[in-house]
């Protein structure tokens, strides 16, 4: 089998947005925080979408756990995530391929009308 047969995985959609936020937050990103940021930015982003994206990005080696933090109110430990070198490279390649992260208003606003 030809070694070029399988193209490397590049995240897109919610996983790409999650990877972007983890990179921006520099190793201090946790799922609830990312969910809030994406919900404000793109609307209709749910916690299960973000959690699934985090698991997939971790499985591909794009992110890794950087520690834990205690939630002040609930006492539940938050898993903190940061990008790996492989994740930074994938993010750069995806931005080149997909042309950035511009939100198209018509994509999400029509369904809400």
C-alpha positions as CSV (number, residue, x, y, z in Angstrom):
1,X,0.0,0.0,0.0
2,X,1.3,3.5,-0.9
3,X,2.4,5.5,2.2
4,X,0.7,8.6,0.7
5,X,-2.7,6.8,0.5
6,X,-3.9,8.0,4.0
7,X,-3.9,11.8,4.2
8,X,-3.3,13.2,7.7
9,X,-6.4,14.2,9.7
10,X,-7.1,17.9,9.9
11,X,-9.8,19.0,12.2
12,X,-12.7,21.0,10.9
13,X,-16.0,22.3,12.3
14,X,-16.4,22.2,16.1
15,X,-13.1,20.3,16.7
16,X,-11.2,23.0,14.7
17,X,-12.9,25.7,16.8
18,X,-12.1,23.9,20.0
19,X,-8.4,23.4,19.0
20,X,-8.2,27.1,18.2
21,X,-9.6,28.1,21.6
22,X,-7.3,25.7,23.4
23,X,-4.3,27.3,21.6
24,X,-5.5,30.8,22.5
25,X,-5.9,29.9,26.1
26,X,-2.3,28.6,26.3
27,X,-2.8,25.4,28.3
28,X,-5.4,26.8,30.7
29,X,-8.5,25.7,28.7
30,X,-11.3,23.6,30.2
31,X,-14.4,22.3,28.5
32,X,-17.0,24.6,30.2
33,X,-15.0,27.7,29.3
34,X,-14.6,26.6,25.7
35,X,-18.3,25.9,25.4
36,X,-19.2,29.4,26.7
37,X,-16.7,31.0,24.3
38,X,-18.0,29.1,21.3
39,X,-21.7,29.6,22.2
40,X,-21.1,33.3,22.3
41,X,-19.1,33.3,19.1
42,X,-21.0,30.9,16.9
43,X,-24.3,30.1,18.8
44,X,-25.8,26.7,19.5
45,X,-22.6,25.0,20.7
46,X,-23.3,22.4,23.4
47,X,-21.1,20.9,26.1
48,X,-21.3,17.4,24.5
49,X,-20.0,18.8,21.2
50,X,-17.0,20.3,22.9
51,X,-16.4,17.2,25.1
52,X,-16.5,15.0,22.0
53,X,-14.1,17.3,20.1
54,X,-11.7,17.3,23.1
55,X,-11.7,13.5,23.2
56,X,-11.1,13.3,19.4
57,X,-8.3,15.9,19.5
58,X,-6.7,14.1,22.4
59,X,-6.9,10.7,20.5
60,X,-5.2,12.3,17.5
61,X,-2.4,13.7,19.7
62,X,-3.4,17.4,19.0
63,X,-4.0,18.3,22.7
64,X,-2.8,17.0,26.1
65,X,-3.8,17.5,29.7
66,X,-1.8,20.3,31.3
67,X,-3.2,20.0,34.8
68,X,-6.3,20.4,36.9
69,X,-7.9,23.3,38.6
70,X,-10.6,23.4,41.3
71,X,-13.9,24.9,40.5
72,X,-14.5,27.5,43.3
73,X,-18.3,26.8,43.7
74,X,-18.7,23.1,42.9
75,X,-15.4,21.8,44.0
76,X,-15.2,19.6,40.9
77,X,-11.7,19.4,39.4
78,X,-11.5,20.9,35.9
79,X,-9.3,19.2,33.3
80,X,-7.0,21.8,31.7
81,X,-5.9,21.2,28.1
82,X,-3.1,22.6,25.9
83,X,-2.0,22.0,22.4
84,X,0.9,19.8,21.4
85,X,3.4,20.6,18.6
86,X,1.4,18.2,16.4
87,X,-1.8,20.2,17.3
88,X,-0.2,23.6,16.5
89,X,0.9,22.3,13.1
90,X,-2.5,20.8,12.4
91,X,-4.1,24.2,13.4
92,X,-1.9,26.1,11.1
93,X,-2.5,23.7,8.2
94,X,-6.3,23.8,8.7
95,X,-6.3,27.6,8.8
96,X,-4.5,27.6,5.5
97,X,-6.7,25.0,4.0
98,X,-10.1,26.3,5.2
99,X,-9.2,30.0,4.9
100,X,-9.6,31.1,8.5
101,X,-12.4,31.2,11.0
102,X,-14.9,33.6,9.6
103,X,-18.5,33.1,10.7
104,X,-21.0,33.2,7.9
105,X,-24.2,34.8,9.3
106,X,-26.4,33.0,6.8
107,X,-25.2,29.6,8.0
108,X,-26.7,29.9,11.5
109,X,-29.2,32.7,11.5
110,X,-31.6,31.2,9.0
111,X,-32.4,28.2,11.2
112,X,-33.1,30.6,14.1
113,X,-35.6,32.6,12.1
